[in-house]
Amino acid sequence: MANIARKDPIFDEGRSLISLQRNMDQLFDELFRWSESMWPFVERGDEGYVYVDVIDKEKDILVKANVPGFEQEDINIEVTEDSVTIRGKFEEYNKDDKKEKEEIRYVIKERPQKMSFERVIPLDVKVMPDKAKAKLKNGVLEITIPKAEVTEKKTIKIDVE
């Protein structure tokens, strides 16, 4: 009688998912090292990403988003009954300020001069988009959206003829 051994695809070494993940991580690390050596001016990090908190209150939904450096006119908000989309576009210098930009001598330059983002936030409850309100203070955008009235499901018994 032959010995039959069952192989576990997750934990067995060689062709396992863990070793595949390890190999993929190594591949991406090498790719990023190569891209940084080819294009050192390309910055990595969280630029262009907006961190949000979504708070489910009793009667409304509160969305808080970090948008440092953005003014009211830089931000566009769209609300549907089940999602919120926040877009922003920021340029520190306009084309008219080109002369001023050329005269600036930076000692350290880390802040982005241009930045844009788009974040779509799905909501797990229905809201009333026409009653949404937003305010921007100290780089934090707060969007308050009232929840839609919950209608009770009606059950009607129908006789079969």
N, C-alpha and C positions, 0 to 999 in steps of 0.2 A: 504494500500500500504506500502511496506517495504522500509526502508531507506537504500539506497546503498551508501556506502562510498568507494571511490577509495583510495587505499594505494599506496604511492609513495615508491618504493623499495630503493631509494637512501637516502631520507630524513626522512622516518618514523623510529622511534627508535625501537629497538628490533632486527629485522631481516634485518637491513639495511646494505648496503655496508660500510658505515662509521663505524658502530659498529664492523663489521667484520674486517676492517682494524685496528681499535683500539685493538681488541683482538689479532690479528696476531702480531702487534707491541709489545704488552705485552708478548706474548709467546716467541718471539725472544729475548727480553730483558732478560727474565728469563733464556733462554737457554744459552746466552752469560755469564751471571753471574755464572751459574752452571759450564760452561766449564772453566772459569777463575779460579774457586775454585778447580776444578779437575786437571787442567793442567796450573799452573800459568806461566810456561815458554813459553807458546804459545803466541806470540805477535799478537795484532790486529793492524790494521792500513793500510796504503797504500803501504807497502813494496811489491815489485814485480810488481807494477803498474807504467806504464810510461805515463806521461802526454804529449800530443802532440798538436800542432797547425798545421792546414792544411790551407795554403794560396793559393788562386787561383789568380795567376798573369796573365798577358796578354798572354804570350807565354808558360808558364810552371807552374807546381805545386811545391810549396815549403812545405816540411814537416819538422817541428822543433820538436825534442823530447828531453825531459830532461832525461839524463842518467848519473847522477853524480857517479863518482867512476869507471866508465867503461873506458877501453882503446879500441883502434881500434880493436885489436885482440879479444876482448871479444864480439864484436857485429857482427851479421850476418843480412844482408838486402837482401830481395827478392822483386823484383818489377815485377808485371804483368801489362797487359794493363789497368787493372781497380782496382788494389789494391797494397798496400805496406805492407810487413810483416817485422817487426823488432824483432829480437831475441837477447837476451844477457844473458851471464852466467859469473858470477864474483865470484872468490874465493880469499880472501885476502891472505890466507896462502896455500901454496902447501904442499904436503906430505913431501917434503924435509925439510920444515921449521918447522917440528914438535917439534924439540928441542927448537928452538927459541920461538915457541908458548907457550911451557910449562914454559919458563922463564919469560914471561910477567906477571906482576902483575897490573891488571887494578884497577884504582881508580873509574872510571866511564866507563861503556861499553854499548853504545847505538847503534853504527853503526853495521849493519849486516856484518858478516864475509863471508857469502855466499849469493848470490842473483841471481835469474834468472827471466826472463820475456819473454813474447811473446805478441806482439800487432799487430793485423791485422787491417789495416786502409783502408776501402773501399773508392774509388775515384769516384766522380760523372762525371768525364770526362775520355776519353780514352787518354792514355799517351804512350810514346815510351820507354819501359823498357830498351832497349839496350843503350840508351843515358843518363841514370840516373847517377848522380854524388852525392857523399856524403862527408861531412867533419865533423870532431869532434873537437870542441874547447870549453874549459872551461865547460865541462859536458853537452854541448848542441850539439846534432847531427842534422845536416841540410842535407836534401836530396832534390836535385833539379831534377825534371823530366820534360822534354819537353812534351808539349801536342802533341797529334797526329794530323796530318793534317785532317781537317774536309772536308769530301768529300760531295759534293752537291748531294742531291737525284735527280735522273733523273726520270722524268715521261714520259712514252711512252704510247701513245694511241694505243690500239690494236682493230682492227675491228673484229667483230664477224661474222663468216660465217654462 
